[in-house]
Amino acid sequence: MSQIHSSSFHAAEKPNKAGGSMKAKALPASLMERYRNGETHAVSALYQLSQVLQFQLELKETVTTGSIPGLFFAFCAMIDGVEYKTGMGVNKKEARAKAAELALEDLVPTLENNSLLPEAPEGPPPLPVKYRETSSNEVHRGRATYGKNSSSFGGALVKVGISAKCPFQTVPERKNPVNEQVPQAVREQLGRLMDSYPEFSACSSTVAAFVTQSPSGCEVVAIGTGDVNTKENATPNGRVLHDSHAVVSARRSLMRFLYRHLLLFFNKTSSLKEKSVFQQDYSTKLLSLKSNISLHLFMNQLPKGAAQVPSNLRLNPLSISAWEVNNQISLHVTLEGEVFSVFSSCFSLSSCRLLSMAASDKVTQWQVLGFQGALLSHFIEPVYVSSILIGDLSCGDVRGLEIAVNQRVDGITSRLPMYYCVCRAHISLVPAMTSDSPSPAQRSSLSLNWSEGDISVEVVDGLEGRTVNESPFKSGPALASRLCKAAMLSRFNLVAKEAHREDLLSAVSYREAKMMAKPYQEAKSVLKSYLAQQGYGSWLVKPPLSDHFSM
């Protein structure tokens, strides 16, 4: 890490676009000292500086260049439109951290000398360039990016940009082996489950799964199926599943996986602790996924809502203004499996029934707040997926998913609290799991869930929100699902006890435990406000009754 002086110093005045100047501000000496001592992560330090000095910051995925062996991720910092040196790593977290360190190495001495930050040239953004062939020794890692400094939707996407520190080459995206390995792993794991429980084969029409990738290969750690949400009203005991769509069930199964590995980490037996996917991040005092582990999300269908935007919808890829927003890319809600825009009046007559945000919007939220949720954020850093893979034979492109997950939240990162950011997942079409999914007549309201380490699957009636009597796994006579809020609170209390977090054990209700996660709640509030300000509509507020319960 570079040596940064801890004495207080000021940024020089910088002319603004209107010809005036921005007021000089003192760089926070305490922040620089914490960063120099390794107490503050480079990414957090850079974002905090952007808030204090009011410059625009984006950590953008780019490409590696030169003769670099192996497969690497690459990121660079964009500050006021100027691109800084490229940082590389074996995963996205490491690459972002290196990019932030390199930017700070250049940025801080500049500000110490009362110099102005470099500015991007005036005028419109660079024009997209056409695809060109590049020799294999020039290309090492690429990503198709929609939005700022990228070509328009469709076709072969290449990156263009402004560089103050290093050349920015336009290269095609390299074929990613994960695109084949992940669907194959999901296909094999789901096949094993269906072979064991063929009577529930109709549950597999809509599938989502989380897969970890490590040096040992790809491993499916959570699976969920389903296509409906409950017809029941909110209950005060936390024992009814409100949403049983595949990606929601898979995500809650992922949370069970994370709780299980937290218990391994806090175990006093070193051999068990080593099996945990977590490591201690001393700069944040939280746990994080081990640096050689990445997480991927597979879905065999586009999630409901904005991700299913029609291919012929025309948008400006560099800017979506409020007046361009329509029912297709707005926030959506689901009612018993049906989808409605929040601007639609169709669901207002059913307002007495329990509504859920559409799956597309939930994935958008998770890519900003993390897939771990509020309770787990007491222990771990936000957990993001590196890629979202769609294995759907009927899907022609993933343009709508790009808009929903990435483009709708462009520009929000600088407003988020420490640890949180917009993690732009690599989104692509991949081979479908199978061509013979159950027919509509075979499909039902049943939802299946499984997590790594489970002996058997659990089958839930999505309309009722409870486990069915025929389910291989049942938690008890009340038929409450192992994915319900009450079950999550029980796991949370168990981990808090093992981690000796007496402050968390003092929470008297599920809601209080969630609200104690202040950075997470702040990030959630920022996200909801941002989406509303951008014209996408208001996030649905569920009745607080459903969270006011205790164990």
C-alpha positions in Angstrom: 0.0 0.0 0.0 1.3 3.4 -0.8 2.5 5.7 1.9 0.1 8.6 2.4 0.8 11.5 4.7 -1.6 12.0 7.5 -1.3 15.7 7.9 -4.3 17.9 6.9 -4.2 19.4 3.5 -6.6 21.0 1.1 -7.7 20.5 -2.5 -7.2 23.4 -4.8 -10.1 25.3 -6.2 -11.4 23.7 -9.3 -13.4 25.6 -11.9 -16.9 24.2 -12.5 -18.7 23.9 -15.7 -20.5 27.3 -15.3 -17.2 29.1 -15.0 -17.2 29.5 -11.2 -15.1 27.4 -8.8 -15.7 24.7 -6.3 -14.9 25.6 -2.7 -11.6 24.1 -1.6 -12.2 21.4 1.0 -9.8 19.8 3.5 -8.9 16.2 2.9 -9.8 14.2 6.0 -6.6 13.5 7.8 -8.2 10.8 9.9 -9.4 8.9 6.8 -5.9 9.1 5.3 -4.4 7.8 8.5 -6.8 4.9 8.7 -6.1 4.0 5.1 -2.3 4.3 5.6 -2.6 2.0 8.7 -4.6 -0.6 6.7 -7.8 0.1 8.8 -9.8 1.4 5.9 -10.2 -0.5 2.6 -8.9 1.3 -0.5 -12.3 1.2 -2.2 -14.0 2.7 0.9 -11.3 5.4 1.2 -11.7 6.4 -2.4 -15.5 6.6 -2.2 -15.3 8.6 1.0 -12.9 11.0 -0.7 -15.4 11.4 -3.6 -18.1 12.4 -1.1 -15.9 14.9 0.7 -14.4 16.5 -2.4 -17.5 16.1 -4.5 -16.0 14.4 -7.5 -17.7 11.9 -9.7 -16.4 8.4 -9.1 -17.0 5.1 -10.9 -15.0 1.8 -10.5 -15.5 0.4 -14.0 -14.7 -3.1 -15.2 -12.3 -3.0 -18.2 -9.9 -5.3 -19.9 -6.4 -6.6 -19.3 -3.7 -5.9 -21.8 -0.2 -7.1 -22.4 1.3 -10.6 -22.0 -0.4 -11.6 -18.7 -0.7 -15.3 -18.2 -4.0 -16.8 -16.8 -7.5 -15.3 -16.5 -7.7 -12.0 -14.6 -10.4 -9.4 -13.8 -9.6 -5.8 -14.5 -11.0 -2.5 -13.1 -10.1 1.1 -13.3 -11.3 4.2 -11.5 -13.1 6.9 -13.5 -12.8 10.3 -11.6 -14.7 13.2 -13.2 -14.6 11.3 -16.5 -10.9 10.6 -16.4 -9.6 7.1 -16.4 -6.9 6.0 -13.9 -4.6 3.0 -14.0 -6.0 -0.5 -14.4 -5.9 -2.8 -11.4 -6.1 -6.5 -11.9 -6.9 -9.5 -9.7 -8.0 -13.1 -9.7 -11.5 -11.9 -8.8 -13.5 -8.7 -9.0 -13.1 -7.7 -5.4 -9.3 -7.9 -5.7 -9.3 -6.1 -9.0 -11.5 -3.2 -7.6 -9.2 -2.9 -4.6 -6.1 -2.7 -6.7 -7.7 -0.1 -9.0 -8.7 2.0 -6.0 -5.1 1.8 -4.6 -3.6 2.9 -7.9 -6.1 5.8 -8.2 -5.2 6.9 -4.6 -1.5 6.7 -5.4 -2.0 9.2 -8.3 -4.8 11.3 -6.7 -3.5 12.0 -3.2 -0.1 13.5 -4.2 -1.9 15.7 -6.8 -4.2 17.1 -4.1 -1.3 17.4 -1.6 0.4 19.7 -4.1 -2.8 21.8 -4.4 -3.0 20.8 -8.1 -6.2 20.4 -10.0 -7.6 17.0 -10.9 -7.3 16.1 -14.5 -10.5 16.8 -16.5 -12.1 14.9 -19.3 -12.1 16.7 -22.6 -15.2 18.8 -23.4 -17.7 17.5 -26.0 -19.8 14.5 -26.5 -18.6 11.0 -25.5 -16.5 9.0 -27.9 -18.2 7.3 -30.7 -18.5 3.5 -30.6 -15.9 1.8 -32.6 -16.4 -1.3 -34.7 -15.4 -4.8 -33.8 -11.9 -5.6 -34.8 -9.9 -8.8 -34.7 -7.2 -8.9 -32.0 -4.4 -11.3 -31.6 -4.7 -13.8 -28.7 -1.7 -12.2 -26.9 -3.5 -8.9 -26.6 -6.7 -10.1 -25.1 -6.9 -11.6 -21.6 -10.2 -10.5 -20.0 -13.2 -8.6 -21.4 -16.7 -7.7 -20.5 -19.6 -6.5 -22.6 -20.8 -3.3 -20.9 -24.0 -1.4 -21.5 -24.1 2.2 -20.6 -21.4 4.8 -20.3 -18.6 4.6 -22.8 -19.9 1.6 -24.6 -21.5 0.9 -27.9 -25.2 0.5 -28.3 -27.2 -2.5 -27.5 -26.9 -5.6 -29.6 -24.2 -7.1 -31.7 -20.6 -7.4 -30.7 -20.0 -4.9 -27.9 -16.7 -3.2 -27.4 -15.5 -0.6 -24.9 -14.4 2.9 -25.6 -13.1 5.4 -23.0 -10.9 8.4 -22.1 -7.6 7.6 -20.6 -5.3 10.0 -18.7 -3.0 7.4 -17.2 -2.9 4.3 -19.5 -4.0 3.3 -23.0 -7.6 1.9 -23.2 -7.7 -0.7 -26.0 -10.9 -1.8 -27.6 -11.1 -5.6 -27.6 -13.7 -8.2 -28.1 -15.0 -10.2 -25.2 -13.2 -13.5 -24.5 -15.2 -16.7 -24.2 -15.7 -17.4 -20.5 -15.5 -21.1 -19.5 -17.9 -20.3 -16.6 -20.7 -19.9 -19.2 -20.5 -23.6 -19.8 -19.3 -24.9 -16.4 -22.1 -23.3 -14.4 -25.1 -24.6 -16.4 -23.5 -28.0 -16.5 -23.1 -28.0 -12.7 -26.7 -26.9 -12.2 -28.0 -29.5 -14.7 -26.1 -32.3 -12.9 -27.2 -31.3 -9.3 -30.8 -30.7 -10.3 -30.8 -34.1 -12.1 -29.6 -35.8 -9.0 -32.4 -34.2 -6.9 -35.1 -35.1 -9.5 -33.8 -38.7 -9.7 -34.2 -39.0 -6.0 -37.7 -37.3 -6.0 -39.3 -37.9 -9.4 -42.7 -37.2 -8.1 -41.7 -33.5 -7.9 -40.4 -33.2 -11.4 -43.1 -30.6 -12.2 -41.4 -28.3 -9.8 -38.4 -27.8 -12.2 -40.1 -25.7 -14.9 -38.6 -22.5 -13.4 -35.1 -22.9 -11.8 -32.6 -20.6 -10.3 -29.3 -21.6 -8.7 -26.2 -20.1 -7.0 -22.9 -21.6 -7.9 -19.5 -20.9 -6.3 -16.3 -21.0 -8.4 -13.0 -21.8 -6.8 -9.7 -23.5 -7.9 -11.4 -26.8 -7.3 -14.2 -26.1 -9.8 -17.8 -25.1 -9.8 -20.2 -26.2 -7.0 -23.9 -25.6 -6.8 -24.6 -24.3 -3.3 -28.3 -23.3 -3.5 -31.3 -24.1 -5.7 -34.8 -22.8 -5.9 -37.8 -23.4 -8.2 -41.2 -21.8 -8.4 -43.3 -19.3 -10.1 -45.9 -17.8 -7.7 -46.2 -15.8 -4.5 -48.7 -16.5 -1.7 -52.4 -15.6 -1.8 -52.3 -15.2 2.0 -52.3 -11.9 3.8 -49.4 -10.8 6.0 -49.0 -12.9 9.1 -47.4 -11.7 12.4 -45.4 -14.8 13.2 -42.9 -14.9 10.3 -43.8 -18.5 9.4 -45.4 -18.0 5.9 -43.3 -17.6 2.7 -44.6 -14.6 0.8 -42.7 -15.1 -2.4 -41.8 -18.5 -3.9 -40.4 -17.5 -7.2 -37.3 -19.5 -8.2 -34.7 -16.8 -7.8 -36.2 -15.7 -4.4 -36.2 -19.3 -3.1 -32.7 -19.8 -4.4 -31.5 -16.6 -2.7 -33.0 -17.6 0.6 -31.4 -21.0 0.2 -28.1 -19.2 -0.4 -28.6 -17.4 2.9 -28.9 -20.7 4.7 -25.6 -21.7 3.0 -24.0 -18.5 4.3 -25.3 -19.1 7.9 -24.0 -22.6 7.8 -20.5 -21.4 6.8 -20.6 -18.7 9.4 -21.1 -21.4 12.0 -18.1 -23.2 10.6 -16.0 -20.0 10.7 -16.8 -19.4 14.4 -16.3 -23.0 15.3 -13.4 -23.6 17.8 -12.2 -26.6 15.8 -9.6 -25.3 13.3 -10.3 -28.1 10.8 -13.9 -27.1 10.6 -13.1 -23.4 10.4 -10.9 -24.0 7.4 -13.8 -25.4 5.5 -15.7 -22.2 5.8 -16.0 -20.0 2.6 -15.3 -16.9 4.8 -12.2 -15.1 5.8 -11.6 -12.2 8.2 -11.3 -8.8 6.5 -9.3 -6.8 9.0 -9.8 -3.5 7.2 -13.6 -3.7 7.6 -13.8 -5.9 10.8 -16.3 -8.0 8.8 -16.0 -11.4 7.1 -15.8 -11.7 3.4 -15.8 -14.6 0.9 -12.3 -16.0 0.4 -10.4 -14.3 -2.4 -10.4 -17.4 -4.6 -14.2 -17.9 -4.4 -16.6 -16.1 -6.8 -20.4 -16.5 -6.9 -22.6 -16.9 -10.0 -26.3 -16.8 -10.5 -28.0 -19.1 -13.0 -31.7 -18.8 -14.1 -33.4 -20.9 -16.8 -35.8 -18.0 -17.5 -35.6 -14.3 -17.5 -36.9 -13.0 -14.1 -40.4 -11.4 -14.2 -40.6 -7.6 -14.6 -38.3 -5.2 -16.3 -35.9 -7.9 -17.4 -38.6 -9.1 -19.9 -38.5 -5.8 -21.8 -39.4 -6.3 -25.5 -36.4 -6.4 -27.8 -37.9 -3.6 -30.0 -38.0 -1.1 -27.2 -35.7 1.8 -28.2 -33.6 3.5 -25.5 -30.6 5.8 -25.5 -27.9 3.5 -24.0 -26.0 6.4 -22.4 -28.9 8.0 -20.5 -32.4 7.0 -19.5 -34.3 10.1 -18.5 -37.5 10.1 -16.4 -39.7 10.9 -19.4 -38.4 7.8 -21.3 -39.4 5.4 -18.5 -42.5 3.4 -19.3 -44.3 0.3 -18.0 -41.6 -2.0 -19.4 -38.6 -0.7 -17.4 -40.4 0.6 -14.3 -40.6 -1.3 -11.0 -43.1 -4.1 -11.0 -45.1 -6.1 -8.4 -46.4 -9.7 -8.5 -49.8 -10.9 -7.3 -50.3 -14.7 -7.3 -47.8 -15.0 -10.1 -49.2 -12.2 -12.3 -47.0 -9.1 -12.9 -48.0 -5.5 -12.9 -46.1 -2.2 -13.4 -46.2 0.0 -10.3 -47.7 2.6 -12.5 -50.6 0.3 -13.5 -54.0 0.6 -11.8 -54.7 -3.1 -12.5 -53.6 -4.3 -9.1 -55.1 -1.5 -7.0 -58.3 -3.4 -6.6 -56.3 -6.2 -5.1 -54.5 -4.0 -2.6 -55.9 -6.0 0.3 -53.8 -9.0 -0.9 -50.1 -9.3 -0.2 -48.0 -8.1 -3.1 -44.3 -8.7 -3.7 -41.7 -6.8 -5.8 -41.0 -8.6 -9.1 -38.0 -10.8 -9.4 -36.2 -8.4 -11.8 -36.4 -5.6 -9.2 -35.2 -7.9 -6.4 -32.1 -8.9 -8.4 -31.5 -5.2 -9.0 -31.7 -4.6 -5.3 -29.4 -7.5 -4.4 -26.7 -6.4 -6.8 -26.6 -3.1 -4.9 -27.2 -4.2 -1.3 -25.8 -7.7 -1.6 -27.5 -11.1 -1.6 -26.9 -11.6 2.1 -29.7 -9.3 3.3 -29.9 -7.2 6.5 -29.3 -9.8 9.2 -26.2 -11.4 7.6 -24.7 -7.9 7.0 -24.0 -7.7 10.7 -21.3 -10.3 10.1 -20.2 -10.2 6.5 -19.5 -7.7 3.7 -22.1 -7.5 0.9 -22.1 -10.6 -1.2 -22.4 -10.0 -5.0 -22.5 -12.3 -8.0 -19.9 -12.0 -10.6 -22.2 -13.2 -13.4 -25.8 -13.7 -14.1 -26.4 -16.5 -16.7 -29.6 -17.1 -18.5 -30.2 -20.6 -19.9 -33.4 -20.1 -21.8 -34.0 -21.5 -25.3 -36.8 -19.0 -26.0 -34.7 -16.0 -25.0 -33.1 -14.1 -27.8 -31.1 -11.5 -25.8 -30.5 -10.3 -22.3 -30.9 -6.6 -23.1 -33.8 -6.2 -20.7 -31.9 -7.8 -17.8 -28.9 -5.4 -18.5 -31.3 -2.5 -18.3 -33.0 -3.7 -15.2 -30.0 -4.8 -13.2 -27.2 -2.5 -14.3 -28.5 0.5 -16.2 -31.3 1.6 -13.9 -28.8 2.1 -11.0 -26.0 3.7 -13.0 -24.6 6.6 -10.9 -25.8 5.5 -7.5 -22.5 4.2 -6.1 -21.2 7.6 -4.8 -24.4 8.0 -2.7 -24.1 4.6 -1.0 -22.5 4.1 2.4 -19.2 2.3 3.0 -19.0 -1.3 1.7 -21.8 -0.9 -0.8 -21.6 -0.3 -4.5 -23.2 -1.2 -7.9 -21.7 -4.6 -8.8 -22.1 -4.8 -12.5 -22.5 -8.5 -13.1 -21.5 -10.0 -16.4 -24.8 -11.0 -18.0 -25.1 -13.5 -20.8 -27.0 -16.2 -22.5 -25.7 -19.7 -21.8 -26.7 -23.3 -22.9 -30.1 -24.3 -21.6 -30.3 -27.0 -19.0 -32.8 -29.1 -20.9 -35.2 -28.7 -23.8 -38.0 -30.7 -22.3 -39.4 -28.6 -19.4 -42.8 -29.5 -17.9 -45.8 -28.5 -20.0 -48.1 -25.8 -18.7 -50.6 -28.5 -17.7 -47.9 -30.2 -15.5 -46.9 -27.0 -13.8 -48.1 -26.3 -10.3 -47.8 -23.9 -7.5 -45.1 -26.1 -5.8 -41.7 -24.6 -5.1 -38.6 -26.7 -4.3 -35.6 -25.5 -2.3 -32.2 -27.1 -1.5 -28.9 -25.8 -0.1 -25.5 -27.4 0.0 -25.4 -29.8 3.0 -29.1 -30.6 3.0 -30.0 -34.2 3.2 -33.3 -33.7 1.3 -35.3 -31.1 -0.6 -38.1 -29.1 0.8 -41.3 -28.6 -1.2 -43.5 -25.6 -0.5 -47.0 -24.7 -1.8 -46.2 -21.2 -3.1 -49.8 -20.1 -2.9 -50.1 -21.2 0.7 -46.6 -20.2 1.7 -46.1 -23.5 3.7 -44.5 -26.9 3.3 -46.7 -29.6 1.8 -47.4 -32.8 3.7 -45.6 -34.8 1.1 -42.4 -32.8 1.3 -39.2 -35.0 1.9 -38.2 -32.4 4.5 -40.6 -30.9 7.0 -39.5 -28.7 9.9 -42.4 -29.6 12.1 -46.2 -30.1 12.4 -46.8 -26.4 11.6 -45.3 -26.9 8.2 -43.3 -23.7 8.3 -40.7 -23.6 5.6 -37.0 -23.6 6.5 -36.8 -20.5 4.3 -39.3 -18.4 6.3 -38.3 -15.3 8.3 -38.7 -17.1 11.7 -36.2 -19.8 10.6 -33.8 -17.1 9.4 -34.1 -15.3 12.8 -33.3 -18.5 14.6 -30.1 -19.0 12.5 -29.2 -15.4 13.1 -29.4 -15.8 16.9 -27.4 -19.0 16.7 -24.6 -17.3 14.8 -24.7 -14.2 17.1 -24.3 -16.4 20.1 -21.3 -18.3 18.5 -19.7 -14.9 17.5 -20.3 -13.5 21.1 -22.3 -10.6 19.7 -24.4 -9.8 22.8 -25.5 -6.5 21.2 -27.3 -8.5 18.5 -28.8 -10.9 20.9 -30.5 -8.0 22.7 -32.8 -7.4 19.7 -36.4 -8.2 20.8 -37.8 -8.8 17.3 -36.9 -9.7 13.7 -37.6 -6.1 12.6 -35.3 -4.7 15.4 -32.5 -7.0 14.4 -32.8 -5.8 10.8 -33.0 -2.1 11.6 -29.8 -2.5 13.8 -27.9 -3.1 10.5 -27.6 0.7 9.9 -25.3 0.8 6.9 -27.5 -1.8 5.1 -30.7 0.2 5.9 -29.0 3.4 4.8 -28.1 1.8 1.5 -31.6 0.4 1.1 -33.1 3.9 1.6 -30.7 5.4 -0.9 -31.6 2.8 -3.5 -35.3 3.3 -3.1 -35.0 7.1 -3.3 -32.8 6.9 -6.3 -35.1 4.6 -8.2 -38.1 6.9 -7.5 -36.1 10.0 -8.4 -35.1 8.4 -11.7 -38.8 7.9 -12.5 -39.0 4.1 -12.1 -41.7 4.3 -9.4 -41.9 3.7 -5.7 -40.7 0.5 -4.0 -43.5 -1.5 -2.4 -43.7 -1.1 1.4 -44.9 -4.3 3.0 -47.1 -4.2 6.2 -44.7 -3.9 9.2 -46.9 -6.5 10.9 -45.0 -9.3 9.0 -41.7 -8.4 10.7 -42.8 -7.7 14.3 -42.2 -11.2 15.8 -39.6 -12.7 18.0 -38.5 -16.3 18.7 
